[in-house]
């Protein structure tokens, strides 16, 4: 009996040591990933997509042989600086709340004469959809270092926030997952990487403030529409259509929650 009493503090100390070692290992892994991204940032391939997007923005294209230099992204025709950190937002001409990618397609249709419906049907990373990603990268980069401040003055903007909030917490699918399953609490991680809590401001350059981003693992540039599509795939949900109301609503919810966060776009991801 006395022997057991003597051993208990020893066992407790050993367990505490194991716990601290595990926490240290996790912290070291997270620090290592952060350093890895920092090293890659100097040669971030996203700069190539940014350059392509700038060329597409200024180039006369489409049936109307026009550029996108008069595209109104919410700050006035042709103004790109500061537009990204205020999107998604309501637009009077379309009578809809639009994110950056869907708004760019509207401009491609109205200014250049492209068929918006055909672009929406195009698979990610192909044809004009690949051009939309490059354009989004260019426009978003013009707001690098600026802080998010999505408007919530129009009724539709407020409605989309509430729809996005419900969608974020909706559990369904074969695994009973929701967006909140991974991004609804502090101090969660997967594959040694931190999972930001997107129900509030997760911090500068985290979550919504980091996309579009270049993904090293597959050498691809991803916009927010593709990021959300892949999140639904991982939840075992049916994948949403490009520009669907649910993806834009989720963008509003996360963007409003990210108020004050600094954009680091174009970011680099694993």
ABEGO torsion letter per residue (X at the ends): XAAAAAAAAAAAAAAAAAAAAAAAAAAAAAAAAAAAAAAAAAABAAAAAAAAAAAAAABBBEAAGBBAAABBAGAEBGBABGAAAAOBBBBAAAGBBBBAAAAAAAAAAAAAGBBAAAAAABBBGBEAAAAAAAAAAAAAAAABGBBBBBBAABAAAAAAAAAAAAAAABBBEAAGBBAAAAAABBGBBBGGBBBBBAABBAEBGBEAAAOBBBBAAAGBBBBAAAAAAAAAAAAGBBBBBBGBAAAAAAAAAAAAAABGBBBAOBBBBX
